[in-house]
């Protein structure tokens, strides 16, 4: 969304891509491209907001929730907390 790029002053410097965006003068992936990239990474999409028919989809931004297929490991909140305690200052947690 180029209006967003201009507003946030991100456009400068976001033009040296080495993937397919270099050929089509594109900075952000569209929804279909995200789905293709997730599929290539073997990620199952559990949910997307906004849905394509939602009025908010006009902003061309979305949040994807997914999980990777294959070997899975249960992760507990206490393990995440212990890891974050070693990686970030307490005020950020």
Secondary structure, DSSP 8 states (H G I E B T S, - for coil): -HHHHHHHT-STT----SSTHHHHT-SS--HHHHHHHHHHTTEEEEEEES-TTSGGGGG---EEEEEE-SS-----HHHHHHHHHHHS-GGG-
